[in-house]
Amino acid sequence: MPEITRSSHLQTVITTFETSPGTCQDLLDELQDAYDSFISRQAGFVAAGLHVNDAQTRIANYSQWARREDFQAMLRSEEMRVRNRRFNELCRSFEPVMYDVAAVFG
């Protein structure tokens, strides 16, 4: 289960995908399959969530990892490289960015 705290030593990664209503569901299906069958089974994976805007033009992915190196190792794997090429075919762009939690509310 994701936990958002400033004191957490987890690595947070937020990836945004620019897509279109015509390919949004296809991309979402590919992302869900990637998490179900590969990403969630990688060392250091903690949790993730997928979010879609109302217009179906953007997908945001929030994930947490035990360590920065765990995320980087998953990203560099041959399977993920193949999957990322498929994601790229289904969207205009996507960019994973690592973040530190600066503040939490609620």
Secondary structure, 3 states (H helix, E strand, C coil): CCCCCCCCCCEEEEEEEECCCCCHHHHHHHHHHHHHHCHHHCCCEEEEEEEECCCCCEEEEEEEECCHHHHHHHHHCHHHHHHHHHHHHCCCEEEEEEECCCCCCC
